[in-house]
Amino acid sequence: MDFFKNSIVQKRIQDFFTQCISNDRLAHAYIFYGNEGRGKEAFSFELAKALNCTRTENRPCNDCPSCTKINNFNHPDIKYIFPSSKSDAKNSSEIISEKSGNLYAPLVIKGHKNIAIETIRELKNEAKYAPFEASKRVFIIYGADYFSREAANSFLKILEEPPVDLLIILITDNIHTLLDTIRSRCQPVHFPEFTLEQITEIIKKYENSEEDIDSLIRLSQFNIKKIFNILRSDYQSRRELVYKFLKAAAVENYFTVSALIDELTQKRDKNYILEFLDLLALWLRDALHFSISESSADFVNQDYAEAVQKFAEFYQDTNFDNIIRLVEKYYFFIKSNAHPALTLTNLSIELHRLLTQKKAVKEAV
């Protein structure tokens, strides 16, 4: 029997789970891990369909009643759990409805996210009973690193005494954020990058876009979630904000810096700021690349190539490695819920210091 022939999945993952299913050697619990945008969620549902598809070949078929229900997120035995936020106005059904339209797209939840103890208690109660209609019940838990401490400890009970008809899939970008006691009871599966051809196929499946796909892939660093975010948001305006912020910080124009920070923080959306810092790091990596190779051929920001080149030439004595690490440090601060405006203000001051540090020493000599 063939598995995942109709799925867009990395060959290593396809071969591994084909063998597991064919030899009836599935583990009771897996951790799907790897960098964001590698299709971990999407494959979780492909696996759930393959295990419950009613066809005798080419599973999943995406056509039988079981596959159809799973695709529409209304199969009673397939549970999709994700972090929630009290401040998010959307309810779970609206978020799931959006997600069912494109499993590769980012799940946007504003505010402080966690997986609450009440959610795990509900799962534990469901795990006691046999599936309603599936041969294999599947619990898919996205963002497993957002377990509250109480939820994580409670979840261990399911892993310690798993029912034979239940498969658990935990999804995380960083496996080391999970408790050791959870990691030791699950089989880890690392997801590599998609190939260029696979990313192109995924984009064309969900979007009728005239954008330059190769440029999108460079800009997203092969992260399929970021590509869909670019296609569905004001990414271009954020890239313009990066350019303005960097220029203003470089010359200590803190009036402009303050106005730009207000623009970044008025949405009260941490993800919006994190994406801004991602783009800032990409700009600086282009500058670093030019300072080493004196070529713009491999720039991520091809449409800003001239501006990046002039910036790199002007600050040719600058250690761009240090500045990139600085941005990454402030990215972590924002992700850890540091005060956005104060953090970005401090970043702008540090950016100016590092950009001018070596020039000042050279002039003093």
Secondary structure, DSSP 8 states (H G I E B T S, - for coil): --BSTTS---HHHHHHHHHHHHTT---SEEEEESSSSSSHHHHHHHHHHHHH---SSSB--S-SHHHHHHHTT--TTEEEE--B-TT--S-HHHHHHHHHH-TTS-----SS-BB-HHHHHHHHHHHTS--SS-SSEEEEEE-GGGB-HHHHHHHHHHHHS--TTEEEEEEES-GGGS-HHHHTTSEEEE-----HHHHHHHHHHH----S-HHHHHHHHTT-HHHHHHHHTS-HHHHHHHHHHHHHHHHTT-HHHHHHHHHHHHTT--HHHHHHHHHHHHHHHHHHHHHHHH---TT-S-GGGHHHHHHHHHHTTTS-HHHHHHHHHHHHHHHHTT--HHHHHHHHHHHHHHHHHHHHHHHHH-
